[in-house]
Amino acid sequence: MFTHLSVMIVTYFAYIAIGIGLTAWVARTLHVHGRVFLAKGCKGDDELVGSLGHLLSVGFLLLHVGFVLLTLKLGGVATESTEAIELLSTKTGLVLVVLAVSHFFHLALYARIHGKPRGKGDARHDTGIVTAEMVKA
């Protein structure tokens, strides 16, 4: 039904669409829900939070879309539809793992810089001062 070339072309386009779609979804989720973390680090400056959130989203998108495109050729060649599905699954799984590792790296970096997030009942929360003990905790 399909030639070898058309199976790979469909697989490539599907991988690009899925990879960039997942990357955009994660970037959007981090941008929307990460605002609270940025607000704490920026001491509530909404303009700085918006600007920094946008810059971080752009950097995240550039990094991961670049990864998706650079890994397009990796993983072998599919000559049948079952091989194409397996190849697409493997490549999509790799994208998801890289997105997850990057996400956890950013959370760890935030925790190291700003200290662990605390609830509103914590007395240290209201001061806005991050001490060495908070960072080590």
Secondary structure, 3 states (H helix, E strand, C coil): CCCHHHHHHHHHHHHHHHHHHHHHHHHHHHHHHCHHHHHHHCCCCHHHHHHHHHHHHHHHHHHHHHHHHHCCCCCCCCCCHHHHHHHHHHHHHHHHHHHHHHHHHHHHHHHHHHCCCCCCCCHHHHCCCCCHHHHHC
